[in-house]
Amino acid sequence: MAESRDSCDSWKSGITTKMEIPMSSAAHAHTEDPTTARLRALLLRAPTALAFVAAQRFEVVSEEFAHLFGFADDSDLTGQPTRTVHTNDLTHSALHERAAAAFAAGRPLDEEVEYVKRDGHRFWGRLQATPVHWDSPHGEALWIVEDVTAARAQRLQPTWTAKHDSVTELANRREFERRLSEHVGSRRNEPVSVLWLDVDKFAEVIQDMGPEVGDHFLYGLGQMLIGKVRASDLVARLEDDHFALLLPDCDQHYAQIIAEKVRSAVAGYRLRWGLHRTRVKASLGVVQIQPTLQTVDAVLGAAMLACTEAKAAGGDSVRVFVSAGGYEELAG
């Protein structure tokens, strides 16, 4: 944590210098130290809307943040009350109270907020707010805002909610089984494989950190899994800490390789949520759809049984279902 705070202090120092000294100053360009220059360039060019907030005012904002709210540049919003970007006094004060409560509990604030632009146009933004110093939760905070208007509208569609898990935004079990059914019993020669993933000892994570942190961990894990497979693959959360991956045009050999890559990625994944830090590992079962597995339940059952074998072996491992009652060890 000390290293992180030092980095944040350096960041703030560089940004403050940016606000005090004009960009066009040739003399400044020669005297500015390399760290400050890099921070200045990052603030100007980073495609992220971020701001430093203190006493309910914007101390420093990035140009992307200013543009998001309809301002010409950072100087137009710097120094303004945070109320400026909220729809009314009530929503502004309520957000401030929720942020204070979250920071005091050692958690960031991560929620969707309806904002208003300079011209009065409204949009939905995902606000991620974190204290600059966790030992001073009522002091300065870092805001990162992302426009999620389109994504939110999509999530509110009945067709979307029927197919997706509300916590991870991955496909839900019903949608996974529907997509899997398109391959079970198919006469096409395309090989199709399924991975079943079970997070090892996830109940301990929930017990130690609470269900809210657990949900954020599951969301982050789901996004990480998406990054480890092809766009044509399907990642789903079946229930609790159980995930499944549908891999079209993928035989058992390549499914094993993907399973090992996923296992290694989970082992290296670290949850950072406010003051909470944890690591977990996962067990995976692999099955290629075969004539003996004639139903969706049979395929999922085979993958789950292989995963159970991996957990029984101590976890952090992969097992492959090769035939009825048989398993092949891949890694562990």
C-alpha positions in Angstrom: 0.0 0.0 0.0 2.9 2.4 0.7 4.2 2.1 -2.8 0.7 2.7 -4.2 0.3 5.9 -2.1 3.7 7.2 -3.2 2.8 6.6 -6.8 -0.5 8.4 -6.3 1.3 11.4 -4.6 3.7 11.6 -7.6 0.8 11.5 -10.0 -0.9 14.3 -8.1 2.2 16.4 -8.0 2.7 16.1 -11.7 -1.0 16.9 -12.4 -0.9 20.0 -10.1 2.1 21.2 -11.9 0.2 20.9 -15.2 -2.6 23.1 -13.9 -0.2 25.8 -12.6 2.1 26.2 -15.6 0.8 26.8 -19.1 1.4 24.1 -21.7 2.8 26.6 -24.2 5.7 27.8 -22.0 8.9 27.0 -23.8 11.0 27.6 -20.6 8.8 25.2 -18.7 9.3 22.5 -21.3 13.1 22.7 -20.7 12.9 22.8 -16.9 10.1 20.2 -16.3 11.4 17.0 -14.9 10.7 13.7 -16.8 8.3 12.3 -14.3 6.1 15.4 -14.4 6.2 15.5 -18.2 5.1 11.9 -18.5 2.2 12.5 -16.1 1.2 15.5 -18.0 1.2 13.5 -21.3 -0.8 10.7 -19.6 -3.4 13.1 -18.3 -3.8 14.7 -21.7 -3.8 11.6 -23.9 -5.2 8.8 -21.8 -8.6 7.7 -23.1 -10.0 7.6 -19.6 -12.2 10.1 -17.9 -10.7 10.7 -14.5 -10.7 13.5 -11.9 -9.4 14.2 -8.4 -12.2 15.4 -6.1 -12.0 17.0 -2.6 -14.6 18.7 -0.5 -17.2 18.0 -3.2 -15.2 20.0 -5.8 -13.2 18.9 -8.9 -9.6 19.7 -8.1 -8.1 18.4 -11.3 -9.8 16.7 -14.3 -8.4 15.0 -17.4 -9.4 16.4 -20.8 -11.4 13.2 -21.5 -13.4 13.8 -18.3 -14.1 17.3 -19.3 -15.2 16.2 -22.8 -17.4 13.5 -21.4 -19.4 16.1 -19.5 -19.6 18.5 -22.5 -16.9 21.0 -21.4 -14.3 22.3 -23.9 -11.2 21.4 -21.8 -10.1 20.6 -18.3 -9.9 24.2 -17.2 -13.7 24.7 -17.7 -14.5 22.0 -15.1 -11.6 22.3 -12.7 -12.6 24.0 -9.5 -16.3 23.4 -10.1 -18.6 21.7 -7.5 -19.3 18.1 -8.2 -23.0 19.0 -8.0 -22.4 20.5 -11.5 -22.6 17.1 -13.2 -25.5 15.7 -11.2 -29.2 15.9 -12.0 -30.3 17.4 -8.7 -29.3 18.1 -5.1 -30.9 14.9 -3.7 -29.0 12.5 -6.0 -25.8 14.4 -5.4 -26.0 14.3 -1.6 -27.1 10.7 -1.6 -24.1 9.7 -3.8 -21.8 11.6 -1.5 -23.2 9.7 1.5 -22.8 6.3 -0.2 -19.3 7.1 -1.2 -18.4 8.1 2.4 -19.9 4.9 3.8 -18.1 2.7 1.3 -14.7 4.5 1.8 -15.1 4.2 5.6 -15.7 0.4 5.2 -12.5 0.1 3.1 -14.4 -0.3 -0.2 -14.4 1.7 -3.4 -17.7 3.0 -4.8 -18.6 1.3 -8.0 -22.1 2.1 -9.4 -24.0 3.5 -12.3 -25.1 7.1 -11.9 -27.3 9.4 -14.0 -25.3 12.4 -14.9 -26.0 15.7 -16.8 -23.8 17.3 -19.4 -23.2 21.0 -19.7 -25.9 21.4 -22.3 -28.5 19.6 -20.1 -28.3 16.2 -21.9 -28.4 13.3 -19.5 -26.5 10.0 -19.7 -25.6 7.1 -17.5 -22.1 6.7 -16.2 -20.3 4.0 -14.3 -18.5 5.8 -11.4 -15.5 4.1 -9.8 -14.4 6.2 -6.9 -11.5 5.5 -4.6 -9.8 7.5 -1.8 -6.3 8.8 -2.7 -5.3 7.7 0.8 -7.2 4.8 2.4 -6.1 6.0 5.9 -7.9 9.3 5.2 -11.2 8.1 3.6 -12.9 11.5 3.9 -10.1 13.3 2.1 -9.3 13.5 -1.6 -10.7 10.8 -4.0 -10.1 9.7 -7.5 -13.1 9.4 -9.8 -13.1 7.3 -13.0 -16.3 7.7 -15.1 -17.3 5.6 -18.2 -20.4 6.3 -20.3 -22.5 3.1 -20.1 -25.8 4.5 -21.5 -25.9 2.1 -24.4 -24.8 -0.9 -22.3 -27.4 -0.1 -19.6 -30.2 0.2 -22.2 -29.2 -3.2 -23.6 -29.2 -4.8 -20.1 -32.7 -3.5 -19.4 -34.1 -5.3 -22.5 -36.1 -8.4 -21.5 -34.3 -10.5 -24.1 -30.9 -9.5 -22.5 -31.9 -10.2 -18.9 -33.4 -13.6 -19.9 -30.0 -14.7 -21.3 -27.5 -13.1 -19.0 -26.3 -13.4 -15.4 -26.9 -10.2 -13.5 -23.7 -10.3 -11.4 -21.1 -11.2 -14.1 -23.1 -10.1 -17.2 -22.0 -13.4 -18.8 -24.4 -15.8 -20.4 -26.6 -17.6 -17.8 -27.1 -21.3 -17.5 -30.3 -21.3 -19.6 -28.5 -19.5 -22.5 -25.5 -21.8 -22.2 -27.6 -24.9 -22.4 -29.5 -23.5 -25.4 -26.3 -22.8 -27.3 -24.8 -26.2 -26.3 -28.0 -28.0 -27.5 -27.2 -26.7 -31.0 -24.1 -29.0 -31.0 -25.2 -32.0 -29.1 -26.3 -34.7 -31.5 -25.3 -32.6 -34.5 -24.2 -34.5 -37.6 -21.7 -31.9 -38.5 -18.1 -33.0 -38.2 -17.0 -30.0 -36.3 -15.5 -30.9 -32.9 -17.0 -29.1 -29.9 -15.7 -29.1 -26.4 -16.9 -27.8 -23.0 -15.0 -26.7 -20.0 -16.4 -26.7 -16.4 -14.6 -24.3 -14.0 -15.1 -24.4 -10.2 -13.3 -21.8 -8.1 -11.4 -23.6 -5.3 -12.5 -22.7 -1.8 -14.6 -19.8 -2.9 -16.7 -20.0 0.3 -13.7 -18.9 2.2 -13.5 -15.7 0.1 -17.1 -14.9 0.8 -16.6 -15.6 4.5 -13.5 -13.4 4.8 -14.6 -10.5 2.5 -18.4 -10.6 2.3 -20.8 -11.2 -0.6 -20.4 -7.7 -2.2 -16.7 -8.2 -2.6 -17.4 -11.7 -3.8 -19.7 -10.4 -6.5 -17.0 -8.0 -7.7 -14.5 -10.8 -7.8 -16.9 -13.0 -9.9 -17.4 -10.1 -12.3 -13.7 -9.6 -12.7 -13.0 -13.3 -13.1 -15.7 -13.5 -15.8 -14.1 -10.6 -17.7 -10.7 -12.3 -17.4 -12.1 -15.5 -18.8 -13.6 -13.7 -21.8 -10.1 -12.4 -22.6 -8.7 -16.0 -22.6 -10.9 -17.4 -25.3 -12.0 -16.6 -28.9 -14.8 -14.3 -29.8 -16.7 -17.3 -31.1 -16.5 -19.1 -27.8 -19.2 -18.6 -25.0 -18.4 -18.0 -21.4 -21.2 -18.5 -18.9 -21.8 -18.4 -15.1 -23.9 -21.4 -14.3 -24.4 -20.8 -10.6 -22.4 -19.6 -7.6 -18.7 -19.9 -8.5 -19.3 -22.4 -11.3 -18.5 -21.3 -14.9 -18.7 -23.0 -18.2 -17.0 -22.4 -21.5 -18.4 -23.6 -24.9 -15.7 -24.0 -27.5 -17.0 -24.7 -31.0 -14.6 -26.1 -33.6 -12.2 -27.2 -30.8 -11.2 -30.8 -30.2 -10.1 -32.3 -26.9 -6.4 -31.6 -27.5 -6.9 -27.9 -28.0 -9.5 -27.8 -25.2 -6.9 -29.1 -22.9 -4.5 -26.4 -23.9 -7.2 -23.7 -23.3 -8.1 -25.3 -19.9 -4.5 -25.1 -18.8 -4.2 -21.5 -19.9 -7.4 -20.6 -18.0 -6.2 -22.5 -14.9 -2.9 -20.6 -14.9 -4.6 -17.3 -15.5 -7.0 -17.8 -12.6 -4.0 -18.7 -10.3 -2.4 -15.5 -11.3 -5.5 -13.3 -11.0 -5.6 -11.1 -8.0 -8.7 -9.4 -6.7 -8.1 -5.8 -5.6 -11.2 -4.2 -4.2 -10.5 -1.3 -1.9 -8.5 -2.6 1.0 -9.4 -6.2 0.1 -6.8 -8.4 -1.6 -7.1 -12.1 -2.3 -6.0 -14.8 -4.7 -7.8 -18.0 -5.6 -7.2 -21.1 -7.8 -9.6 -23.2 -9.9 -10.3 -26.7 -11.0 -11.4 -27.5 -14.5 -13.1 -30.4 -16.2 -12.8 -30.9 -20.0 -15.0 -32.9 -22.3 -15.4 -33.1 -26.0 -18.9 -33.8 -27.3 -19.1 -37.5 -28.3 -21.7 -39.9 -29.5 -22.0 -41.5 -26.0 -23.1 -38.1 -24.6 -26.4 -37.7 -26.2 -28.0 -34.9 -24.2 -27.0 -31.5 -22.8 -27.2 -32.8 -19.3 -24.9 -35.7 -20.2 -22.3 -33.3 -21.6 -22.4 -31.0 -18.6 -22.4 -33.9 -16.3 -19.3 -35.3 -17.8 -17.5 -31.9 -17.6 -18.6 -31.5 -14.0 -17.5 -35.0 -13.0 -14.1 -34.3 -14.5 -13.9 -31.1 -12.6 -14.9 -33.0 -9.4 -11.9 -35.3 -10.0 -9.7 -32.2 -10.3 -10.9 -30.8 -7.0 -10.5 -34.2 -5.3 -6.9 -34.2 -6.4 -6.3 -31.0 -4.5 -7.6 -28.4 -6.8 -5.7 -26.0 -9.1 -5.7 -28.7 -11.8 -7.3 -30.0 -15.0 -9.0 -33.3 -15.7 -10.3 -34.5 -19.0 -13.3 -36.8 -19.5 -12.2 -39.4 -22.0 -15.0 -42.0 -21.8 -17.7 -43.2 -19.4 -16.0 -43.5 -16.0 -12.6 -42.5 -17.3 -10.5 -39.4 -16.7 -7.2 -38.1 -18.0 -4.9 -35.9 -15.9 -3.6 -32.8 -17.6 -2.1 -30.5 -15.0 -2.0 -29.9 -11.3 
